[in-house]
Amino acid sequence: MAANTRDIRRRIKSVKNTSQITKAMQMVAAAKMRKAQQRALSGRPYAEAMRKMLAALAEAHRDGTRLVVFRGEGKNFSAGFDFGGYQDQSEGDLLLRFTRIEQLLQTVHHAPFETLALAHGKNFGAGVDLIGACSRRVATPDSTFRMPGLKFGLVLGTRRLALQVGSDTARDILNESKTFGAEEGKRIGFLSQVAEVAEWPVLIARAAEAATALPLDSHARLVAASRIDTRDADLAELVRSAAAPGLKSRIAAYLDK
């Protein structure tokens, strides 16, 4: 789930300097998920990349950004957690990686600005959680989603999903590690809209316009009042699940299936 953090910073900073687009669109910051970096990042460098992403989002909090757009490159939005080289990492290092992901998801979910995920392809794990953390969630008709974390004992994003689609539906999806498509995602409330890639520029423009409908402070209060805050409980549950002895062996058993 690594992203081009330098690209995030550059695009966030460029929001104030772009004169060729509308005032609403000046408040758009685009974050591109680069698969090549996702494969390259592992262990401590991965955690450092996540830290930089969190810092970039914190900067967006401060500089008046009104909309952050997450969009994947390649065949999908995100293939989720990169298990490359996990055998060479300590369980403490793996725990740090999972913790950084949860912190990123919480930052996105409770951001005082609008967040828009534009998804395509086959998406897994923490990548699906990132989509779900956004306030606006769009996917192409052929997109699919799967969250297998509980297969190796990891509780990540479970409460957010349950609040989004309902407890019974969330349990059904997570218990069976069920793969669901875009139309089902829209039906259960996981997605806001299903749209082809060609429609995305219009959707971004609409989201940017909607993001500026309220003063920034008012929008932040709306988010705070309309989001149930379970951050402490979510982080604690994640740490307990990841810190249980045998994390690497559970991951190995999952990957071997």
Secondary structure, DSSP 8 states (H G I E B T S, - for coil): ----HHHHHHHHHHGGG--SS-TTGGGEEEEEE-HHHHHH--HHHHHHHHHHHHHHHHHHHHTT--EEEEEE-TTSS---S--TTGGGS-HHHHHHHHHHHHHHHHHHHT-SSEEEEEE-SEEEHHHHHHHHHSSEEEE-TT-EEE--GGGGT---SHHHHHHHH-HHHHHHHHHTT--EEHHHHHHHTS-SEE--GGGHHHHHHHHHHHHTSS-HHHHHHHHHHHS---HHHHHHHHHHHHHSS-HHHHHHHHHH-
